[in-house]
Amino acid sequence: MKYIFKNIILLVLTTTISISVLGQTKKSDLKILYVGTNPDKPLSERELKYSANPDRKIELQKKRAADFDQFLKQYFNSVTTVYGDDYKETMSANYDVTIIDTYLKHYAGGYEKDSTGQITGYKTRKYLTENFNHATIMIGEPSAFIGQGRQLKIDHLCLCLDAHAHSMKLEHAIFNQPYKVAVTYEDRKTPDNYKARYGGRDLGDTMPMWRIQTEGYQDGKGFPIGLVSTGYGFDNGIDAEWISSGACAKGVEATAIGRHANFFHWGFAAAPEYMTNSAKLTFINAIHYIAPFKGAKQITRKIKGIQLREYLREQQWTVSDKGSEAWLHYLNKDTLQQRITKEKLKKKKDSGKTLNDLEKMQLQSPIRKETREWTIRHEPDSLKQIFKNNWANYENYYKENMPYFYGVKDEWYKVAVDNDAKTLGIPNYKIELLDTAVRMLLKGDRVEIAKRILTKYTQESFESAKDWAKWLKNNRSRLYFSEGDGYKFIMLPN
């Protein structure tokens, strides 16, 4: 299914690019719009609440937009800088690439309140309309808010990305065009949370990483935190591609750099002043790479609240003997660190020093002490009542039903077993399931089961068996199973 990228790649290779000639940089004619934060804008309540060092954050903010402006003008002839409060999405039509490096104002969604002002619900905030199809790079946390509003695979998995990348796809264009990036590795301690998870179960004590930033938030000096999106199901070979992970608290496969449709996620939070030279070139390459995606249509979606199958595989690991042992070992180490942190904060408070809101939360948090029961905390009560503390039954439940799970519509992260597909013995992600259901309809064999399957896993609702057969015959080669779209076979463009 890589064919959709073919024309895009050709455009990337032929688009106007900057080249290095005898050490001199020939600037590109790509027109760049940089959307940054007004240096004089005060920190929001949220930023003040969660910032470990507000003074440092203000200091960095004051020079960030100017830093990016100066950096981009080294590589591009046309660079325009606007502040987020002044940006309107219609501006992007006049540019080849828009770089969003600030929180935008949402135009829809948010908390819903009754006549008394009480919060009654929440709808996902939207920042860019469905018509926005301009080539865009999104930096750090704002990337997730925009992504979730557009049902992109770029989501708010974790604001916990530090200074290093790893597991990069070095064959990708952003490491090779127009500049060849010399990626150098450091052997760094493997994050403990990686080895507790299924994806990192075989990792060693260290792993090779590439330094993106000269400073990270874990250095404890109040540096901005980067953001990773969910890695599970990100790369689909249709309109989304996973490019790199980074050191974070959410596993080895989390997405630090990736693309979905015309949107490019650069999760690292550093301004150019704090980027390594290799990271700077990669960022410039990313601008060239995303430019030809202007006008690209989003094909697949990630509906919020849909539980992906890879999460279920992770849960199968968690309830297994080996997985639970790895998790409890990690949590016990985390408990020790939590005690040390609380002791330091208590001493700081007792000495008369003021704690910020984040430190207050850490001091008030109870010390965790988990047991094997922790591993089944997400299991439905119906299973707990049947299996109780028979741990093997939980793992076997996942092994037996993995091919037949599906996301329950309008139920937050709830999955169920499709007994119809299970009865037929055909995984629900295989197109053979639709073939079998259509044949059943044509033969009058278990018609109700066939209808349930076809309406559950497609976006169609034909009445007659002949119409279903005609539709499947005409579109079979274009059907793609997408868990993010609600466990549906969606049709790819011609």
C-alpha positions, 0 to 999 in steps of 0.5 A: 500500500506504499503506492500512495507515497510514490508521487509525493516522494518524486515531488520531494526529490524534485522540489526546489531545495537548498544545496551546500556548495563548498560550505556555502548554503544556497537558500531555498525559495520555499515560502515559510510561515512561522507561528510563534509565541509573543515574547511579551505574552505572560504565562497562562495559569496552566503553564504557571501551574505545571512549570518547574521553573517559571522564570526560566520558561519566561526567559526562554520564551522571550527569545524563542520566536526571534531565534527561529526566525533567524535560524530559518532565514539562513536556509530560506529566502522568504520567512514570515513570523507571526504570533499565535494570537494573530494567526488565522489559518487562511494565512497559510494559503500564501506559504509552502510550509507553515510551522506552528510553535505555539498554542492556537486559539480553539474555534470549537469544543471545550467544556460545556456548562449549564445555566448555573455555570456547572460543567456538564461535559467536554467536547474535543477542542478544534484548532484547525478546520477540516478544510485546512490542508496546508503543509504544516510542521507542529512543534511540541505539545501544540501538535497534539491539541491540533492533531486530536481536533483533526482526528490525526494519529498525532495525539497527546500520549505523554508530555514527557519527551526529553533530549534524545531520539532513538530507533530512527528510520535513517533511510527516511528523506528527513535524514538525507534530503537536501542535507545528509545528516550525520547521526551520531549515537550515544550509549545511554541507559535504557529507560526502566519503563521501556523494559517493563513493556511488551515492546521493550521486553528484550532490551538491554541495559543500554541503547543507542540514542541520538542527541537532538537537544543540548538540554532536556527537561530532565536536567532539572533547569526548567527546560520545555518538555517535548511530547510523544504521540501514540506509536501503536498503529501510527505507521499505516502505509496509507497516509501516516508514517512513523519516523522516530521515537525518543527518550520518554516515559511511554515505551520504545515505540512512542512517536517523537517524529512522524507524519499524518497527511499534511501534518508533520509532528516534531515532538522535541521542544528545543528552539534552534539555540538548543538544537544540535547541528544534526538536529537542525539539519534534520528539521530543515530537511523536514520542512522540505519533506512536508512541502509537497504534501500541501493539499494532501487529503487525510484518509485515515483517522484516529477516533478518540476513545477507540482501543487499539489492538496493540494496547490489548497485546500490551495488556496481555503482556501485563497480565502474564507472569513474565510481564507482571514481574517486569512491571512490578519490578519497575514500579518498586524502583519507582516507589523508591525514587518517589520516597527519595523525591518526597523526602527532598521536598519535605526538607525544602518545605521545612526549611521555609522555601516555597514549593511550586504547584508541581512540587506540591503535587509530588509531595502530596502524592501517596507512595505506591505499593503495587501487587499482582492485583495491579496488573488486572486493574483495567480488566472489566468487572465481568472478567474479574468476577469469573477469573478472580486471582487465576492469572493464567485465565486473563492471559488465555482470554487475550490469546484466545480472542485477540483476532476478534476484539473490536472497539465498541461504538460510543463506549470510551476505550471499551472492547468486546469479542465479536462472537460472529467472527469467532464462530466463523474462525476468521480474524475481523481484520482480514477481508476474507471475513467480508467475502465469507459474509457476502457468500453467506448472504447470497446462499441464505446461510445464517443471514443475520450473522452475515448482515451484522458482520458487514454493517459492523466492519464497513461504512455501508448499509445495503439491503440486498445480497446482490448490492453487497456482492457488487460493492465488494467486487468493485471495491475489494482492492481499495479496502483497508482495515483501520482500527483507528476509524472504528474497526472499519474497512475504509476505502482508499482513493482511486 
